[in-house]
Amino acid sequence: MYQSKIISYLFFFLFVLPFVIGQNSIPRNIEVHARVIEQLKGSIRSVPNLKLNLIGLGEYTTDGAGGFDFIAPVYEFNRYDLQLNIEVKIDDYEIISPYNGIIQLDTSGSQMVVEILVIGENLDEEYRDQIEKLSKKLLKSEQKNNLSLRRINAMNDSMLKSINRNEKKKTEMENVIARLLEKSQTEEFEKKTLAYDLLKAQRELTEMGVFMKAKDNELFIAMEERYLRQQNYYKAISADLKDFLIHAKDVHDLLQYLEKYFRPGQYRNYTSTYNGTLKAYNGILEKINENYLDYVRGVRRYWGSPLIAKQVEDTFQILFDQVHYPLFEPSINEINGYIRQNKKRKAIKAAHSTFHELNPLILNLEKSVNKTLTILEQEM
């Protein structure tokens, strides 16, 4: 892993060129294969012939296996945040996953599979009470921490799995107690032993309930903390890499017009813009140099993936070892040297050469930045 860089400064007002993103009015489609399943106490089953309303797309009915397919159009404006709200048309059922019935569609491909978990009106009341408490905790966390839909759904699904595991264990223990009660009524000679076993099993069931409740609370708190850490790291990494690209492009664009530097009467603002732009570039470079090692360590810890941490580290390596140190720094220092010596032709020639050399390097860095941020966001 890299050690902290020693930055030699370029001599450096932010100059941002206008950039307009055209919106593509022709959508591409995602084929979504969905299945509706009902959560029972300790088990699940498919829900056939269930009517659903996909807001904006229309009404659908599940087949005999609880499945249905639909097409979701992806436009330029929603390709990073395509959400779909699902409503159950029958009062007997309620959607518990995805959270609030809102699906976050994966727009990176052309197909995806979605599982919709519902509960019916005949569900065990204790289980339903746990679901309601979970929903309240998620709503509170969502409002307090401004968590994304993807993170809330991940927390919801993890907690539902934990609740289901607990319910399965409780059901198994309840079955043990039921068998002991039945046995105690028929086998007189073992009544003392059975009474002891029954008391022990009932105590274990009570203790298990207290323990599971505490563990679920710990799990929720741990997930909430992890997602908050991920959110903070993602925001910081994204802001710094995007800022670097902006300032690098600003310097890059100014280089092709360096002759304006030597015509102050005609281009009065160019000199201050040039120096200010280099200063802004230095500022973001210094910030990244101070923080990127912590970013890599944070990704390794809170994403729990060496591969993702390696992707983040590789992007910073491209920034330092392909863009800044081999070309940006020496070229700008050379150009500034010519400017101080008033060697106009050499300064302009060096600037034009650097402009063309930097173009593919900045494009390559931008690709790596986009890939890194996409991976970080998808894996949160």
C-alpha positions in Angstrom: 0.0 0.0 0.0 1.0 3.5 -0.7 2.7 5.8 1.9 1.5 9.4 2.1 2.8 11.5 -0.8 5.0 14.5 -0.4 3.4 17.2 -2.6 5.4 19.8 -4.4 3.1 22.6 -5.2 2.3 24.2 -8.6 2.0 28.0 -8.5 -1.5 28.6 -8.3 -9.7 31.2 -9.0 -11.6 28.3 -9.8 -12.6 28.3 -13.5 -15.4 25.9 -14.4 -16.3 25.5 -18.0 -20.0 24.9 -18.7 -21.0 21.3 -19.3 -24.4 20.3 -20.5 -25.6 16.7 -20.3 -28.2 15.9 -23.0 -31.0 13.7 -21.9 -31.7 10.6 -24.0 -35.5 10.5 -24.6 -35.3 6.9 -25.9 -35.5 4.4 -23.0 -33.9 1.0 -22.7 -35.8 -1.7 -20.8 -35.2 -4.0 -17.9 -37.0 -7.3 -17.8 -38.0 -8.0 -14.2 -39.0 -11.5 -13.1 -40.9 -11.2 -9.8 -42.3 -13.7 -7.3 -44.6 -13.1 -4.3 -44.2 -15.3 -1.3 -46.1 -15.2 2.0 -44.3 -15.4 5.4 -45.8 -17.9 7.7 -44.6 -18.8 11.2 -41.3 -20.6 10.4 -42.0 -21.2 6.7 -43.0 -19.5 3.4 -45.3 -20.3 0.5 -46.0 -18.8 -2.9 -49.1 -16.6 -3.3 -51.0 -17.4 -6.6 -53.6 -15.2 -8.2 -52.7 -12.1 -6.2 -53.5 -8.8 -7.8 -50.8 -6.1 -7.6 -50.6 -2.5 -8.8 -47.2 -1.3 -10.0 -47.6 2.4 -9.9 -46.9 3.9 -13.3 -46.9 0.5 -15.1 -50.3 -0.9 -14.3 -51.9 -3.9 -12.7 -50.6 -7.5 -12.6 -51.7 -10.9 -11.3 -49.4 -13.6 -10.0 -49.5 -17.0 -11.7 -49.9 -20.4 -9.9 -46.4 -20.2 -8.6 -46.7 -16.6 -7.3 -44.7 -15.2 -10.2 -45.2 -12.3 -12.7 -43.0 -10.5 -15.2 -42.9 -6.8 -16.2 -40.9 -4.4 -18.2 -39.4 -1.2 -16.6 -38.1 1.6 -18.9 -34.8 3.2 -18.0 -34.3 6.9 -19.1 -31.2 9.0 -18.7 -32.8 10.9 -15.7 -33.5 7.8 -13.7 -30.7 5.4 -14.6 -29.0 5.8 -11.3 -32.1 5.8 -9.1 -35.0 3.8 -10.6 -37.6 3.0 -8.0 -40.9 1.3 -8.3 -43.8 1.4 -5.8 -45.9 -1.8 -5.5 -49.3 -2.0 -3.9 -51.3 -5.2 -3.0 -54.9 -5.0 -4.3 -56.3 -7.4 -1.7 -56.7 -6.2 1.9 -55.8 -9.6 3.3 -52.1 -9.1 2.5 -49.4 -6.6 3.4 -46.0 -6.2 1.9 -43.1 -6.4 4.4 -40.2 -6.6 1.9 -39.1 -4.6 0.0 -39.5 -1.9 2.7 -42.7 0.2 2.2 -43.2 -1.8 -1.1 -40.6 0.2 -2.9 -38.2 -1.7 -5.2 -34.8 -0.3 -6.1 -34.2 -1.6 -9.6 -30.7 -2.5 -10.7 -30.2 -0.5 -13.9 -26.7 -1.9 -14.6 -28.1 -4.8 -16.6 -31.1 -5.8 -18.8 -32.7 -8.4 -16.4 -33.2 -8.8 -12.7 -35.1 -11.0 -10.2 -37.3 -9.5 -7.4 -38.8 -11.3 -4.4 -41.8 -9.7 -2.7 -42.5 -10.9 0.8 -46.0 -10.4 2.2 -47.9 -11.4 5.4 -51.5 -12.4 5.6 -54.2 -11.5 8.1 -54.0 -14.9 9.8 -50.4 -14.5 10.8 -49.4 -15.2 14.4 -49.9 -12.0 16.4 -46.6 -12.2 18.1 -44.8 -12.4 14.8 -46.9 -9.5 13.4 -46.0 -7.5 16.5 -42.3 -8.0 15.8 -42.8 -6.9 12.1 -44.6 -3.7 13.3 -41.8 -2.9 15.8 -39.2 -3.4 13.1 -41.0 -1.1 10.7 -41.1 1.6 13.4 -37.4 1.2 14.1 -36.6 1.4 10.4 -38.7 4.5 9.9 -37.0 6.2 12.8 -33.5 5.3 11.5 -34.4 6.4 8.0 -35.6 9.8 9.2 -32.8 10.3 11.7 -29.9 9.2 9.4 -31.3 10.0 6.0 -30.4 6.4 4.9 -31.0 5.4 1.3 -33.7 3.0 0.1 -31.1 0.4 -0.7 -29.6 0.5 2.9 -33.1 0.5 4.5 -34.1 -2.5 2.4 -30.8 -4.3 3.3 -31.5 -3.7 7.0 -35.1 -4.8 6.7 -34.2 -8.0 4.9 -31.5 -8.9 7.4 -33.7 -8.3 10.4 -36.6 -10.3 8.8 -34.2 -13.2 8.3 -33.2 -13.0 11.9 -36.8 -12.8 13.1 -37.6 -15.8 11.0 -34.7 -17.8 12.3 -35.8 -17.0 15.9 -39.4 -18.0 15.1 -38.2 -21.3 13.7 -36.2 -22.0 16.9 -39.2 -21.0 19.1 -41.5 -23.2 17.1 -39.1 -26.2 17.6 -39.0 -25.5 21.3 -42.8 -25.2 21.5 -43.1 -28.5 19.8 -40.7 -30.1 22.3 -42.9 -28.7 25.2 -46.1 -30.0 23.5 -44.6 -33.5 23.2 -43.5 -33.4 26.8 -47.0 -32.4 27.9 -48.6 -35.1 25.9 -46.1 -37.7 27.3 -46.7 -36.6 30.9 -50.4 -37.4 30.6 -49.8 -41.0 29.5 -46.6 -42.2 31.3 -47.3 -42.2 35.0 -44.0 -43.7 36.2 -42.0 -41.0 34.6 -44.0 -38.0 35.8 -41.3 -36.6 38.0 -38.7 -36.7 35.3 -41.1 -35.4 32.7 -42.1 -32.5 35.0 -38.5 -31.6 35.4 -37.8 -31.7 31.6 -41.0 -29.7 31.0 -40.0 -27.0 33.5 -36.5 -26.9 32.0 -37.8 -26.6 28.4 -40.3 -23.8 29.4 -37.5 -21.9 31.2 -35.2 -22.3 28.1 -38.0 -21.0 25.9 -38.4 -17.9 28.0 -34.6 -17.3 28.2 -34.3 -17.9 24.5 -36.9 -15.2 23.8 -35.1 -12.6 26.0 -31.7 -13.5 24.4 -33.0 -13.3 20.8 -34.6 -10.0 21.5 -31.3 -8.6 22.8 -29.4 -10.1 19.9 -31.8 -8.6 17.3 -31.4 -5.2 18.9 -27.6 -5.5 18.8 -27.8 -6.6 15.1 -30.0 -3.6 14.2 -27.6 -1.2 16.0 -24.6 -2.8 14.3 -26.1 -2.6 10.8 -27.2 1.0 11.4 -23.7 2.0 12.4 -22.1 0.1 9.5 -24.4 1.8 6.9 -23.8 5.2 8.4 -20.0 4.6 8.2 -20.4 3.5 4.6 -22.5 6.5 3.8 -19.9 8.9 5.3 -17.0 7.2 3.5 -18.8 7.1 0.2 -19.7 10.8 0.4 -16.1 11.8 1.2 -14.5 9.5 -1.4 -17.0 10.6 -4.1 -16.6 14.3 -3.3 -12.8 14.2 -3.4 -12.5 12.2 -6.6 -15.1 14.2 -8.4 -13.5 17.5 -7.2 -10.1 16.3 -8.4 -11.6 15.5 -11.9 -13.2 19.0 -12.0 -10.0 20.8 -11.1 -7.8 18.6 -13.3 -10.1 19.3 -16.3 -10.1 23.0 -15.5 -6.3 23.1 -15.6 -6.3 20.9 -18.7 -8.7 23.1 -20.6 -6.7 26.3 -19.8 -3.5 24.8 -21.3 -4.7 24.9 -24.8 -5.2 28.7 -24.6 -2.0 29.6 -22.8 -1.1 32.3 -25.4 -3.7 34.4 -23.6 -1.4 34.6 -20.6 1.0 36.7 -22.7 -1.7 39.1 -23.8 -2.9 40.7 -20.6 -4.2 43.7 -22.3 -6.5 41.6 -24.5 -7.3 38.9 -21.9 -7.2 40.6 -18.5 -8.7 37.8 -16.5 -6.7 34.9 -17.9 -3.7 35.3 -15.6 -5.7 35.3 -12.4 -7.9 32.5 -13.7 -4.9 30.4 -14.5 -3.2 30.9 -11.2 -6.4 30.4 -9.3 -7.2 27.2 -11.1 -3.8 25.8 -10.3 -4.3 26.8 -6.6 -7.6 25.0 -6.5 -6.0 21.9 -8.1 -3.3 21.9 -5.4 -5.9 22.2 -2.7 -7.8 19.1 -3.7 -4.6 17.2 -4.3 -3.4 18.0 -0.8 -6.7 16.9 0.7 -6.6 13.6 -1.2 -3.0 13.0 -0.2 -4.0 13.4 3.5 -7.1 11.2 3.4 -6.8 8.5 0.7 -5.1 5.9 3.0 -7.9 6.3 5.5 -10.4 5.9 2.7 -8.9 2.6 1.6 -8.8 1.3 5.2 -12.4 2.4 5.8 -13.6 0.6 2.7 -11.8 -2.5 3.7 -13.4 -2.4 7.1 -16.9 -1.3 6.4 -17.5 -2.9 3.0 -15.7 -6.0 4.2 -14.2 -6.7 0.8 -10.5 -6.7 -0.1 -11.4 -6.5 -3.8 -13.5 -3.3 -3.4 -10.7 -1.8 -1.2 -8.2 -2.7 -4.0 -10.5 -1.0 -6.6 -10.5 2.2 -4.5 -6.7 2.0 -4.0 -6.1 1.4 -7.7 -8.1 4.5 -8.6 -5.9 6.7 -6.3 -2.8 5.0 -7.8 -4.0 6.1 -11.3 -4.5 9.6 -9.9 -1.1 9.8 -8.4 1.1 7.6 -10.6 -0.4 8.0 -14.0 -1.8 11.6 -14.0 -0.2 13.8 -11.4 3.4 12.8 -10.7 4.6 11.6 -14.2 2.9 14.4 -16.2 0.8 17.0 -14.4 3.4 18.2 -11.9 6.6 18.2 -14.1 4.7 19.7 -17.1 3.0 22.5 -15.2 6.3 23.3 -13.4 8.1 23.4 -16.7 5.4 25.7 -18.2 5.5 28.0 -15.2 9.3 28.1 -15.5 9.0 29.3 -19.1 6.4 31.9 -18.0 8.6 33.3 -15.4 11.4 33.6 -17.9 9.0 35.1 -20.4 9.8 32.4 -23.0 6.5 32.6 -24.7 6.9 30.1 -27.5 8.3 27.4 -25.3 5.6 27.9 -22.7 2.8 27.7 -25.3 4.4 24.6 -27.0 4.8 22.8 -23.7 1.2 23.7 -22.8 -0.2 22.4 -26.0 1.8 19.2 -25.8 0.7 18.6 -22.2 -2.9 19.3 -23.2 -2.8 16.4 -25.7 -0.9 14.0 -23.4 -3.3 14.6 -20.5 -6.5 14.0 -22.5 -6.4 10.1 -22.5 -5.0 10.0 -18.9 -7.9 12.1 -17.6 -10.4 10.0 -19.5 -8.9 6.8 -18.1 -9.0 8.2 -14.5 -12.6 9.3 -15.0 -13.6 5.7 -16.1 -11.9 4.3 -13.0 -13.6 6.9 -10.7 -17.0 6.1 -12.2 -16.4 2.3 -11.8 -15.2 2.7 -8.2 -18.1 4.9 -7.1 -20.6 2.6 -8.8 -19.2 -0.5 -7.0 -19.1 1.3 -3.6 -22.7 2.4 -4.0 -24.0 -1.0 -5.2 -22.3 -2.9 -2.4 -23.6 -0.6 0.4 
